[in-house]
Amino acid sequence: ASLASAHQDLMEESHGDASRPWQFIIYPPGDPDAITLTLADVERLNDGEFLNDSLVDFWCRYVTLRMSPKTRERFHIFNSYLYTKLT
């Protein structure tokens, strides 16, 4: 999976309107562990920008959901806020 295909999936599957910065993109929709991104987060995918925690969490969730159930059982991916919660 590439960032370009993830971005396309994100835009197709989201309930938000990415043309409006105050709206949210929720991936995957309806999931209690969904990742919420704003347009400002998505714009960080442009060249020369740095990724933020929300994008890293989105990518981990995106990749995990595309794994087969058998493969998914072999991994546990913590979100980027784990260290903050531990301290």
GISULSUL-V268285 format. One record per residue. RES is the residue in one small letter. PHI is phi as a letter, one per 40 degrees, with the letter a starting at -180 (none if undefined). D_CENTER is the distance of its C-alpha to the mean C-alpha in Angstrom with 2 decimals. Layout:
<<RES,PHI,D_CENTER> <RES,PHI,D_CENTER>>
//
This chain:
<<a,none,12.96> <s,b,12.70> <l,c,10.46> <a,c,12.74> <s,c,12.35> <a,c,8.55> <h,c,9.23> <q,c,12.08> <d,c,10.54> <l,d,8.06> <m,c,11.33> <e,c,13.42> <e,c,11.73> <s,c,10.87> <h,c,13.72> <g,c,13.57> <d,b,15.68> <a,c,14.04> <s,c,17.65> <r,b,18.08> <p,c,16.53> <w,c,17.34> <q,c,15.34> <f,b,11.89> <i,b,9.19> <i,b,8.25> <y,b,6.31> <p,c,8.42> <p,d,11.34> <g,g,13.92> <d,c,12.32> <p,c,13.53> <d,b,10.64> <a,c,8.06> <i,c,5.37> <t,b,7.25> <l,b,7.13> <t,b,10.61> <l,c,12.33> <a,d,13.16> <d,c,9.66> <v,c,9.45> <e,c,13.04> <r,c,12.31> <l,c,11.64> <n,c,15.37> <d,d,18.01> <g,g,19.32> <e,b,16.40> <f,c,14.83> <l,c,11.21> <n,b,10.50> <d,d,9.28> <s,c,6.39> <l,c,5.19> <v,c,6.57> <d,c,5.21> <f,d,1.56> <w,c,4.68> <c,c,6.82> <r,c,5.91> <y,d,6.06> <v,c,9.15> <t,d,10.53> <l,c,10.76> <r,c,12.53> <m,c,14.99> <s,c,18.30> <p,d,19.11> <k,c,21.69> <t,c,19.48> <r,d,16.83> <e,c,19.85> <r,c,20.50> <f,b,17.38> <h,b,15.89> <i,b,12.84> <f,c,13.02> <n,c,10.45> <s,c,11.43> <y,c,13.73> <l,d,15.98> <y,c,18.65> <t,c,18.95> <k,c,19.53> <l,c,22.09> <t,c,24.13>>
//
